[in-house]
Amino acid sequence: MSVASPTVSTSTSDARTLWLLIAAIFVVSIDSRVITPVLPAIADDFDVAISGAGLVVTAYLLPYGLFQLVYGPIADRVGQVRVVSVALGAFALAAISCAFAPSISALIGLRFITGIAAAATFPLTLAYIGETVDYVHRPNVIGYTVMASSVGQLMSAAAGGLLAAVISWRAIFFVDGFIAIAIALALLRVHARTVAVVRVRRRTIDAYRLVFSDRRHALFYVLIFVEGIFTIGAFSFFGALLRDRDGYSYAVIGGIIALSGASSVVMGRMLGRIVRKLGERWMIAIGGVGTSASFAFTTLQPAAIWFTLAMIAIGATFIMMHSTFQTRATEIAPTARATGISLFAFSLFLGSSVGATAVAFGIDAFGYNETMLALATMTLVFTAIAANTIVPWSQPSLSPKD
């Protein structure tokens, strides 16, 4: 998509803003998955068990979800771009600080702060897309955010594993932080030249009341919470599985996990065409079944074949399901869009933090293979429910007063 793309009904300045927001998603995505390939290295460095090091994942995901409740209503009042710019600057400082963490406790605390700052980027970018791109073309543009996120995750997995092997797991935080500073400054410059949009001045509680004026929306967010438990929270333990069960090096682990990002990039480019051909329910069904199968594949040997296939499959199929949820979320409350999408992200990452903790202790108690098979089964059940309920539970809510 070029800045002159007809799918973006905004000025050239707004299109530049969109590209910078997508770049911000890229850099935050590097950080969001950076722990996956280096979690064993962190555990070794601080001499803690995987379950203890896994708290670093929870420390990031929990505030990432909770602070959606703060950013959404603020963005509905002052604008998405302004909030993302400030939050991205804070994110950069926190990410760089992680490289100097002297203990596992300090790293957990710094990841908590990083999660707070990172929370603004993805949901508010989706809100910006919801305001500037019509629904028919929205999957195309959301596909670009998926590609940016996937490329970030791919680089995070590959570079994180390589840097952990060659230099230190700390190095990736330097890279991520300095890229974030550059994007934040560029966003501030572009935003300074943009004509301010007149926004509705409403209380935070009123924005939430608008979103929940249709009670089905609460069921939609519960479903997204469950998705987070069974998927994103569990993804962070793939690297530990390959190291502890199969004995692979960090560089090899990073390369294998990076395949999920590569397949997501390919799928992100095709999302718009595929959803028009299959429809949203089939996107969810195929995506969920593929994700479930991928969890099962991780338990098979030889890992070099089956785990590689699992990463390719999960990158492509999870995006099919999850991008459909994201697109539905952009229309739940058009007059309080940032609040509606932030509730989506809150539900997802709250579930992810619960899932990360549950998976960590499941691995310690039952083992990797048993935990992955349980995730495969639960994801299959989730898919059957989601494919039949996600559309009716995420209908637009419009208030005549707004």
Residue pairs with C-beta under 8 A, 6 or more apart in sequence:
1 7
1 8
1 140
1 141
1 144
3 12
3 15
3 16
3 19
4 12
4 15
5 15
7 133
7 134
7 137
7 140
7 141
8 14
8 15
8 18
8 132
8 133
8 141
9 132
9 133
9 134
10 18
10 132
13 190
13 193
13 194
14 132
14 194
16 190
17 81
17 128
17 187
17 190
17 191
17 194
18 125
18 128
18 129
18 132
18 141
20 183
20 186
20 187
20 190
21 80
21 81
21 84
21 121
21 124
21 125
21 128
21 187
22 125
22 144
22 145
22 148
23 148
23 183
24 84
24 88
24 121
24 125
24 180
24 183
24 184
24 187
25 121
25 122
25 125
25 145
25 148
25 149
25 152
26 148
26 149
26 151
26 152
27 88
27 152
27 176
27 179
27 180
27 183
28 88
28 91
28 118
28 121
28 122
28 152
28 180
29 148
29 149
29 150
29 151
29 152
29 153
29 156
30 152
30 153
30 155
30 156
30 172
30 175
30 176
30 179
31 91
31 95
31 114
31 118
31 156
31 173
31 176
32 60
32 64
32 118
32 152
32 153
32 156
33 152
33 153
33 156
33 157
33 235
33 236
34 156
34 160
34 172
34 173
34 176
35 42
35 56
35 57
35 60
35 236
36 156
36 157
36 160
36 235
36 236
36 237
36 238
36 239
36 257
37 156
37 157
37 160
37 161
37 164
37 239
37 250
37 253
37 254
37 257
38 160
38 161
38 164
38 169
38 172
38 239
38 250
39 50
39 53
39 54
39 56
39 57
39 236
39 237
39 239
39 240
40 50
40 53
40 239
40 240
40 243
40 244
40 250
40 253
41 164
41 168
41 169
41 250
42 53
42 56
42 104
42 107
42 169
43 49
43 50
43 52
43 53
43 240
45 169
46 53
46 103
46 104
46 107
48 104
49 364
50 237
50 240
50 244
50 360
50 363
50 364
51 360
51 361
51 363
51 364
52 104
53 104
54 236
54 237
54 356
54 357
54 359
54 360
55 104
55 108
55 357
55 360
56 104
56 107
56 108
56 111
57 233
57 236
57 353
57 356
57 360
58 353
58 356
58 357
59 108
59 109
59 111
59 112
59 115
60 111
60 112
60 114
60 115
60 118
61 115
61 232
61 233
61 349
61 350
61 352
61 353
61 356
62 112
62 115
62 349
62 350
62 353
63 112
63 113
63 115
63 116
63 119
64 115
64 116
64 118
64 119
64 345
64 349
64 353
65 119
65 228
65 345
65 346
65 347
65 348
65 349
65 350
65 351
65 352
65 353
66 119
66 346
66 350
67 115
67 116
67 119
67 120
68 119
68 123
68 342
68 343
68 344
68 345
68 346
68 349
69 342
69 343
69 346
71 83
71 87
71 119
71 120
71 123
71 124
71 338
71 342
72 123
72 124
72 127
72 207
72 338
72 339
72 340
72 341
72 342
72 343
73 204
73 207
73 208
73 336
73 338
73 339
73 342
74 83
75 83
75 120
75 124
75 127
75 338
75 342
76 199
76 200
76 202
76 207
76 336
76 337
76 338
76 339
77 199
77 200
77 201
77 202
78 199
79 196
79 197
79 199
80 124
80 125
80 127
80 128
80 338
81 128
81 187
81 190
81 191
81 194
82 191
83 120
83 124
84 120
84 121
84 124
84 125
84 187
85 184
85 187
85 188
85 191
86 184
87 117
87 118
87 119
87 120
87 121
88 117
88 120
88 121
88 180
88 183
88 184
88 187
89 180
89 181
89 184
90 113
90 116
90 117
91 114
91 117
91 118
91 121
91 177
91 180
92 177
92 178
92 180
92 181
92 184
93 177
94 110
94 113
94 114
94 116
94 117
94 177
95 114
95 173
95 176
95 177
95 180
96 173
96 174
96 177
96 178
97 110
97 113
98 107
98 110
98 111
98 114
98 170
98 173
99 170
99 171
99 173
99 174
99 177
100 170
101 107
101 110
101 170
119 345
119 349
122 145
122 149
122 345
123 338
123 341
123 342
123 344
123 345
124 338
124 341
124 342
125 145
126 142
126 145
126 326
126 329
126 330
126 341
127 330
127 337
127 338
127 341
127 342
129 138
129 141
129 142
129 145
129 330
130 138
130 330
130 331
130 334
130 337
130 341
131 337
133 141
135 327
135 330
135 331
137 272
138 327
138 330
139 271
139 272
139 275
139 276
139 323
139 327
140 271
140 272
142 271
142 323
142 326
142 327
142 330
143 268
143 269
143 270
143 271
143 272
143 323
144 268
145 268
146 264
146 267
146 268
146 271
146 319
146 323
147 264
147 265
147 268
147 269
149 264
150 261
150 262
150 264
150 265
150 268
150 315
150 319
151 261
151 265
152 261
153 260
153 261
153 264
154 258
154 260
154 261
154 262
154 264
154 265
155 258
155 261
156 172
156 261
157 254
157 255
157 257
157 258
157 260
157 261
158 254
158 255
158 258
159 172
159 175
159 254
160 169
160 172
160 254
161 239
161 250
161 251
161 252
161 253
161 254
161 255
161 257
161 258
162 250
162 251
162 254
163 169
163 171
163 172
164 172
164 250
164 254
165 249
165 250
165 251
166 251
200 335
200 402
202 336
207 333
207 336
207 339
208 339
208 343
210 333
210 335
210 336
210 339
210 397
210 399
210 402
211 217
211 332
211 333
211 336
211 339
211 340
211 343
211 397
212 218
213 397
213 399
214 395
214 397
216 392
216 393
216 394
216 395
217 332
217 333
217 340
217 393
217 394
217 397
219 389
219 393
220 328
220 329
220 332
220 390
220 393
220 394
221 343
221 344
221 346
221 347
222 347
223 382
223 385
223 386
223 389
223 390
223 393
224 325
224 329
224 344
224 347
224 348
224 351
225 347
225 348
225 350
225 351
226 351
226 382
227 321
227 322
227 325
227 348
227 351
227 382
227 386
228 347
228 348
228 349
228 350
228 351
228 352
228 353
228 354
228 355
229 351
229 352
229 354
229 355
229 358
230 355
230 375
230 378
230 379
230 382
231 291
231 318
231 322
231 352
231 355
231 379
232 348
232 349
232 351
232 352
232 355
233 351
233 352
233 353
233 354
233 355
233 356
233 357
233 358
233 359
234 295
234 355
234 356
234 359
234 372
234 375
235 314
236 356
237 356
237 359
237 360
237 363
237 368
238 257
238 298
238 311
239 250
239 253
239 254
239 257
240 363
240 368
241 298
241 368
241 372
242 248
242 252
242 253
242 256
242 257
242 303
242 307
243 250
243 253
244 368
245 303
245 368
245 369
246 303
246 307
248 256
248 303
256 307
256 308
256 311
257 311
258 311
259 308
259 311
259 312
259 315
260 311
260 312
260 314
260 315
261 315
262 312
262 315
263 311
263 312
263 313
263 314
263 315
263 316
264 315
264 316
264 318
264 319
266 316
267 274
267 315
267 316
267 319
267 320
268 319
268 323
271 319
271 320
271 323
274 283
274 320
275 283
275 323
275 324
275 327
278 286
280 324
280 327
280 328
280 390
280 391
281 387
281 388
281 390
281 391
282 387
283 320
283 321
283 323
283 324
284 320
284 321
284 324
284 325
284 383
284 386
284 387
284 390
285 383
285 387
286 317
286 320
286 321
287 317
287 318
287 319
287 320
287 321
287 322
287 324
287 383
288 317
288 321
288 379
288 380
288 382
288 383
288 384
288 386
288 387
289 317
289 380
289 383
290 313
290 314
290 316
290 317
290 318
290 320
291 314
291 317
291 318
291 321
291 379
291 383
292 376
292 377
292 379
292 380
292 383
293 313
293 317
293 376
294 310
294 311
294 313
294 314
294 317
294 318
294 376
295 310
295 314
295 372
295 373
295 375
295 376
295 379
296 372
296 373
296 376
297 306
297 307
297 309
297 310
297 313
298 306
298 307
298 310
298 368
298 369
298 372
299 368
299 369
299 372
299 373
300 306
300 307
321 383
321 386
324 390
325 344
325 386
325 390
326 344
328 390
328 391
328 394
329 340
329 341
329 344
329 394
330 337
330 340
330 341
331 394
331 396
332 340
332 341
332 344
332 394
332 395
332 396
332 397
333 339
333 340
333 396
333 397
334 396
334 397
334 398
335 398
335 399
335 402
336 402
359 371
359 375
362 370
362 371
362 374
363 371
366 374
